[in-house]
Amino acid sequence: MKVATVLFKEDSFVREVNADQLNFSDSDLVLGFGARALLADQKVFDQLRNKFPTSELILCSSAGEIYENEVLDDTIALTALKFSSTRIKSCQVDIIAFENSFLAGCSLIEKLDQQDLKMVLIFSDGGKVNASELVKGMNTVKKEHVLIVGGLAGDAAKFEKTLVGLNTIPVQGQIVAVGFYGHKLMVSHGSLGGWESFGLERIVTKSQSNVLYEIDGKNVLDLYKIYLGKYAEELPGSALLFPLSIKMEGLEEPIVRTILSIDETNQTMTFAGDIPQGSKVRFMKANFDRLIDAASGAALSCLEINSFTPALALLISCVGRKLILGSRIDEEVEAVGEVFGNKTILCGFYSYGEISPLVPFGDCILHNQTMTITCINEID
């Protein structure tokens, strides 16, 4: 397995890491994460296609690009892979073709032959798709042994529109899957948040999908404003500092849900994932050092699940972490790099949601505010 990375900025390729001497014109798969404006530019796409003429080219807009140990903006971070024996198959669906996101998830996985299928990488529109329902659909039709990981496209901190594309200029509404086949492929995964829970555990008493109305019979917006204190005047942006920890039926560990928007008229809050009625929730707050430690923990989890040296570690972290960590954002990527060492190439992006199992090789779920890592290599 060979891995190389290339960085595109403004109008040219400005950096390259290619110790494996991978021939770009012969690569099997290229993953490109970048700024929406760049990805939507036909001239830019033509340059990318000329650089990688025969590969499966998957492009996904981001809220920040991970290249080596850095977090960048207004670039396209590209990772090219060439496998010795692993086969890949890519497919996509458009959310407008389906009644709901659950059916879109079912259809996407059904497009892949699951014989010898080891892993599926998912890159989804981050605005038009209900990712909670998407993962439910994918879990419904996947075979037990198949690992599903990935993330939702981002759009910096604008939350206007996100783009995904397979071998074409990326557009809204797309969900792309890459299936990996073969017995020599080694994979592992990890996902941790590092947030601190505080206050009492409460019950969701009124919600609909990802819209929350009441907790413990009280209006959620009023309750949130009490907890936010001085930060209440900065809503909805300040809500990124105070996500919800949620215990859902069937899951042993709580997951994190971040706030996308508030509705003062209807007194509701909309989250980046479903908040089922009857689930138990606690408020959470950020601790910079714990967020960075969690990035290390996610990397260590990968090694504990499957103890091989990754050729590539795909990092998908949340835009909320980027906004909170600010100038310290490089530290969480550097922490991952310290765990894996210099034989592992890092790539990835900041997202509007992360997709990964909670337990080793279990069903995938939607995460918010986590550092999610997927490691791959091929054995000889």
N, C-alpha and C positions, 0 to 999 in steps of 0.2 A: 504494500500500500504506500502510495506517495501522496504527500500533501504540500501545497504551496499556497502562499497568500499574496495578494496584490491590493494596493490601495489606490483608489481613483479619487482625485480631488480637482474641482473646477473643470478643467478640460483635458486632463491627461492622467496617465498612470504615474504616480509619484514615488511609490515604494514597492519593494518586492522581497519576499522571503522564500527561497526555493533551494534549500539544501539538498533535497531529493532529486534535483534536476528534472523535475516533471516537465514534460512537453505540453504546453498549454493547448496546443491545437489537437492534442490527443487525450485530454482529460475526460473522465466519465461524468463528473458532476461538478457544478460550480454553484456555490451559495453566495448571493450578494445581498448585503444589508446596507441600506443607505437612506439619505435624505430624500423625502418625497419629491421635491422639485427636480433633483437630478435623475431619479428613476423614471420620471414622467417625460423626460426629454428624449425625443427620437434620435438626435445626434449622439447622445450619450449611449443609448441602447445599441446603436450601430457600432460604436467603438467597443463596447463589451462583447458583442457578437463576433466582431472581427478578431478580438483577442482569444476568444474561446469558440471557434467555429462549429465544433461537432459535439460539444458537451450538452448535457441537460442543464439549462441555465435557469435557476430559480432566484427571483428577485423579490425582496420584501422591504417595505419602508419601515423606518425605525425611529426611535426617540433618542438615538445615540448609537454609534458603532464601536464595537470592540475589535481592536487590531493590535496583535501582540499583547503587551501589558498596558495599553492605553485605551481611554475612552474618548472618542472623537465625535465631532458634529460636522454636518455639511460635507460628508464624504460618502463613498461606497466602499465598504470593506468586503473583498472577494476572497473566497477560499475554494481552491481547485483540488479535486481528489481523483486519483487513478488507482483502481483496485487490481489486484493480481487475479483473484478468482470470484470475488463478490459481484453479484449482479444487482442492478437497480432497475426499478420501474417507477415512472412518475405519472401522476394523473391529477386532474383538477375538476372542481365543480364550481358553479356560480350560484350563490345563495338565492338569487331571484328565481331560479328554476325549481325551488322547493317550497312547500307549504311552511316548513319550519326548519330550524337548524338541526334538530334531531334527525330528520330524514336526510338532510345533507350529509351528516356524519356517517349515517348508515351507507349511503350511496358511495361515498368516497372510499371507504374500506372495501366495499363489495367490488370495486373496480380492480382491486389487487388480488392476484392469485395468492392464497395463503399457504400453499405448499412450500416449505422451506423458508417462509417469510420470518425474519428474525426481528426486524425493527421497522417502524414507520415514523418518518419525520413529517410533522404537520406545520404548515405556515398558513395562517388564516387572516382574513380581513379582521381588523380590530374594532370596527365600529358597527357594521351591519349584521354581524353574526353573534348569536347568543351562544357564547363558548361553553357555558354550562350544559346546554342541550346538545351542542356539537359533540362533546366528549361522551355524553351518555349514549348517543347514537353510535359512535365509533366502538365503545365498549360492548355494545349489544351484539355487534356482528363479528368482532375480532375473535380469533382463537386465543385460548388461554395463554399460550407461550409467547405471544407477540407483544413486544414493547412499543408503546406509542408515546412519543415525546414531541415537543415543539413549542410554538408560541404564537401570540397574536401580533400582527404588524402594528407599528407605532407611527406617530406623526409629531415628533418632538413633544412639546407640551401644549400643542395647539388643539388636539382632539377634534380636528375638522374632518379629515378623511384619511384612510390608510389604503395602501396599494400592495397587491401581490400578483406575481405573474410567473408563468411557466413557458419559457422560450418565446415570450412576447413582452412588449412593454406592459408593465404591471398596471392593473386598474382596480377599482373598488369591487367588493363583493366576492372575490375569488378565495378559494381554499385549495391549497396544493398539498399533495402527499407524495413522499418518496419512500418506496418500499425497498428494503435491503434484504437480499437473499444469499444464503450460503453458510456452510458449516465452519468456515475459517474466520468469519467475522466475530470479533469480540466487542461486546457493548456493556456499558454500565451507566448508571444514572444517580443523581442526587439532587435534593431540593430542600433548602432551609431559608427561614426568614430572619430570625434574630430579633423579633419584636418583643416587647414586654407587655404582658397583660396586666390590667389593674382594675380595681372596682369589683363589684359583685357580678356573678353570673346571672344573666337575665334571659327571659324567654321572648322570642319573636311571636307577638300575638296578632299581627296583621301584616301581610306582605303579598305581593303578586309578582312572581318571577324574580327579577332583580330590583324591584321597587319596594322599599321598606316604608311602612306606615306607622307601626306601633311596636314598642318594646314594653313588656309588662303592662300593657294596656295604656301606656302613655305615648303621646306624640313623639316620634323619634327625633324630629328636628329640634323640638324644645329640649329634649333630653341631651342631645348632642351639644347644643349650645351651652348648657350648664357645664358639661364636662370640658368643653373647649376653653371656657373662661375668656381670657383676653384674645384668644385666637378666633372667637366666634365672628368678629367683625371682618375677618379675612376669608370667610367661606366663599366659594367652595374650595379654593386652593389650599387652605390650611387643613382641610379634612384629610389630605394625604399624610399628615403627621399622626392621625388618629384612626387607623383602620379598625375593622372588627375581626375578632377571633370568633370563629363559628364552628360549633360541633354539630355535624350532620349525621343523620341516621345511617348506619352501615360503615362509618369511618371511625377508627380508633383514635386518630389524632385530629386536633382542630386544624382548620385551614384559615387563611387570611382573605378578607374581602376589602378591597379599597373603594373609596367613593368616587364616582364619576361626576355627579352633578346633584344639585339640590333644587327643589321646586318650592319656592316660598308661598306660591298661591295655594297649592294642594298640600303643603306641609309634608313633603315626602323627600326621601333620599334615594338616589339610584346608584347601585353598586356594579362593579365589574364582575358580575357573576351572581347566580341565584342566591337568595336568602330565604330558604323554605320556612313557612309558618310552623311554629313548634320547635324550631331549632334553638339551641342555647348559644348565647353570644356574650362576649366580654369586650370592653374597650381595650385598645392597645396604644402604645406610644413608642416613639423611636428612641433608640440608644445607639449612637454612632458606632461605638466599639463593638457592640453586640451584632450590629448589621454586618460589619466587616468580618467578625469572627464566624458568623453564619456562612459567609462565602467560603471560608476555609473548611467549615464543617461539611458543606455540600460536596466539596472536592474530596474530602476524606471518606465521605459516604460512598462515592464512586469506587474508591479503591477497596473499601470493605466489601462491597457487593461483588466485585470481580477484580481480583488483584493482578491486573496487567498494566503495563505502561502505555497510556493512550498515545496514539500518534496525533490525534486531534481531540480537543475538548471544546464542545460547542456550549457557549455560555449565553443564556437568555435570562436577563435580569429585568426588574420592573422599573418603569419610568418614575414611579414614586420614590424608589430608592435613590435614583439619580438626582431628583429634585431635592431630596432631604440631605444627601451626603455632599452635594455641591462640589466644592473644590477638592474634597476628599474622595471623589468617586473612583479615581484610579486605584485607590487602596484596596477596594474589594476585588478588582481584577488581579492586582499584584499578589494578593493573598492566595488566590487560586493558583497562580503561576508558581508560587513558592512550594505549594503542595506537590504539584506534578513535575516540576523541574524543567530544564531546558530541552528535553527530548519531546515535549508535548507542545504542539502549536495551539494557541488559543484564538478563537474567533467567536463572533456572536453579536448580539444587539440588545438594546433596551426596548422593552415591549409594553403592550397594554394588557398582558396576561401570559402566564406560563403554563405549559401542559406537561405533566410528568406524574408518575405514580407516587403515592405516599409510602408504599411498602415495596420492597424489591420485586421488580417485574410484575407488579400487580396492575389493576386497572388504572388508566390515566385519570387524572382529575385536573380541574382548572385551579391554578394558584394565582394569587396576587401578592405583590410585594416580596417575592422570593428571589433568590439566586438559584437558578435551575441549570444543571450541568449534565450534558450527555457526552460520554467518552466512547471512542471507537478506535479499533486497530484490527489488523488481520494477522493471524498466526501463520507461521511458515508451514 
